[in-house]
Amino acid sequence: MCIFCKILKGEIPNKTILEDENFLAFEDINPQAKIHILIIPKIHIDSFDVMAPKIMGEMTSFIQKVASIVDVKNDGYRLITNIGNNGGQEVKHIHFHLLGGEKLGTIL
């Protein structure tokens, strides 16, 4: 069982930002920015490549709510998902990193 599924089962504690029946947003334990939130679906999906478009559509509005709650919507934020080994995906459960709260460096 992956670490995110353990978090969803309550086996590993987290600092929840927002939760609904389909998704969970919580603080990253190793933040890479002033604000670093992880956003996951409650069903196990290995990566973005196998995610159904319907779920992504539902997740979009959830992510937008999270951005409002952590007060980065107006100033801007970065949203990242890593896909596969070459993309840097460490946990095989689709997740998005929401980074913000400060001026972020250029990555491209």
N, C-alpha and C positions, 0 to 999 in steps of 0.2 A: 504494500500500500504506500502511495507517495506521501510526502510530508504535508501537502495541501489537503489531501483526503483525511489525514490524521487531524489536522486543524479543524476541518469541517465536522469531524466526529467528536470534537471536544477533547481529544487526547493530548493536544498541544495547545497551550494558551496563546491568545493573540490580543492585540489592542484593536478592537473593531472600530471602524469609522462608520460603516453603513452595512446593513444586511437586509435582504429581502428573501422571498421564497426561492429565488433562483441564483443569487450572487452574494458574494462577500467581499468587502474591502477592508483591509487592515494594514497597520503600519509595518513596514519592512524592518526586520531586526538588525539589518546592516545597511542603514540609509546611505545613499549616494548623493543626496541633496537635502536641503533643510526640510522639505516635505518629500517623503518617498512612501507611496501607498501601493500595495499589491491588490489587484482586483482579479477574482477568480469566479468561474461558474461553480455551482454546487454539484454539478455532475462532472465526472472525470472525462475529460477530453484531452488526448495526448498533446495536440498542438494546433496552431492556427490552420495548418494545412488540412486538417480533418474536421474543422469546426463548421457546423451548419450555418448558412447565412442567416437563418431565422434567429439563432441564438446570438449571433453577432449584432443583429439589429436590436434585440432586447438589451444586450449588454451596453450598447451605445448610450442609451438614455440613463442607465445606471451609472456609467462612468461620468457622464455630465453632471449628475447629482453629486457624486463624490467630489468633483472639481469645485462645485459650489460650496459644499460643506467645509472643505479645507481652505476655502477662500483664495483659489488660484485662477478662477475662471476669467476674471477681468485682466489680470496681469500676464497671464499665459502660463503654460506648462508643457511638459514633454510627455508623450505617451509612447511606450515601447513594448513590443513583444519580441522575444527571441524564438527562432524556429530552428529546430534541429541542432546537431552538433556544431556545424560550421557557423551557425547563427548565434551560438553561445547559450542555447537553452540548457539549463542545468536541471530543472525540475520538469519532468514529462507530464505536466498538467498545464493546459493553456492558462497563462496569466499575463496581465498587463501591469507595467510599472508606470505609475503616475508620479512624475518628478516636478517639483516647483518650489515656490516660496523664496526664490532668489534668481538672479541672472545666471542662466546655465550656459556653459561653454559650447562652442560649436563642435559638432561631432562629424559633420560632413564637409 
